[in-house]
């Protein structure tokens, strides 16, 4: 499954205590595809919602790496938080 988390930048988070990071850790343990963006990265193109999002991977609990960035059509995601 492909998950998008709309959140503050990683540099602004307290990773061990952040709830969204906890969700990401759980999803990564189940081999789901993880993406993240900030609220500023959301936009409309016609009647479609998009997110300019970073693909992320969990290295170990609370260590997250941004891998690549691309525009995602939000309607094609299985979940977003």
C-alpha positions as semicolon CSV with decimal commas, in nm:
position;residue;x (nm);y (nm);z (nm)
1;X;0,000;0,000;0,000
2;X;0,108;0,358;-0,063
3;X;0,081;0,597;0,235
4;X;0,120;0,976;0,236
5;X;0,181;1,162;0,563
6;X;0,113;1,536;0,558
7;X;0,334;1,665;0,837
8;X;0,591;1,916;0,953
9;X;0,940;1,884;0,803
10;X;1,147;1,604;0,957
11;X;1,393;1,858;1,096
12;X;1,114;2,013;1,307
13;X;0,999;1,686;1,468
14;X;1,086;1,509;1,788
15;X;1,111;1,175;1,608
16;X;1,089;0,939;1,909
17;X;0,772;1,112;2,034
18;X;0,591;1,210;1,712
19;X;0,269;1,016;1,648
20;X;0,296;1,036;1,267
21;X;0,646;0,890;1,283
22;X;0,504;0,606;1,491
23;X;0,249;0,539;1,215
24;X;0,529;0,545;0,958
25;X;0,736;0,298;1,164
26;X;0,437;0,059;1,181
27;X;0,365;0,090;0,807
28;X;0,733;0,034;0,720
29;X;0,736;-0,283;0,929
30;X;0,460;-0,409;0,697
31;X;0,657;-0,312;0,383
32;X;0,421;-0,033;0,278
33;X;0,542;0,245;0,048
34;X;0,585;0,567;0,249
35;X;0,566;0,927;0,129
36;X;0,562;1,257;0,315
37;X;0,492;1,620;0,240
38;X;0,402;1,940;0,421
39;X;0,068;2,119;0,388
40;X;0,241;2,369;0,156
41;X;0,320;2,083;-0,084
42;X;-0,050;2,014;-0,155
43;X;-0,205;2,171;-0,465
44;X;-0,488;2,142;-0,716
45;X;-0,450;2,091;-1,087
46;X;-0,794;2,116;-1,244
47;X;-1,019;1,898;-1,029
48;X;-0,735;1,674;-0,906
49;X;-0,545;1,707;-0,578
50;X;-0,169;1,651;-0,583
51;X;0,113;1,640;-0,333
52;X;0,474;1,725;-0,414
53;X;0,599;1,450;-0,185
54;X;0,920;1,285;-0,072
55;X;0,952;0,909;-0,085
56;X;1,081;0,810;0,255
57;X;1,221;0,498;0,408
58;X;1,259;0,406;0,770
59;X;1,619;0,303;0,837
60;X;1,534;0,193;1,192
61;X;1,276;0,314;1,441
62;X;1,273;0,693;1,434
63;X;1,546;0,724;1,169
64;X;1,384;0,835;0,843
65;X;1,556;0,910;0,512
66;X;1,407;1,112;0,226
67;X;1,486;0,924;-0,094
68;X;1,327;1,107;-0,388
69;X;1,057;1,362;-0,466
70;X;0,770;1,359;-0,714
71;X;0,414;1,477;-0,766
72;X;0,156;1,225;-0,646
73;X;-0,211;1,223;-0,743
74;X;-0,380;1,202;-0,402
75;X;-0,673;1,002;-0,542
76;X;-0,433;0,718;-0,631
77;X;-0,314;0,672;-0,271
78;X;-0,445;0,400;-0,044
79;X;-0,415;0,624;0,262
80;X;-0,315;0,972;0,373
81;X;-0,283;1,120;0,721
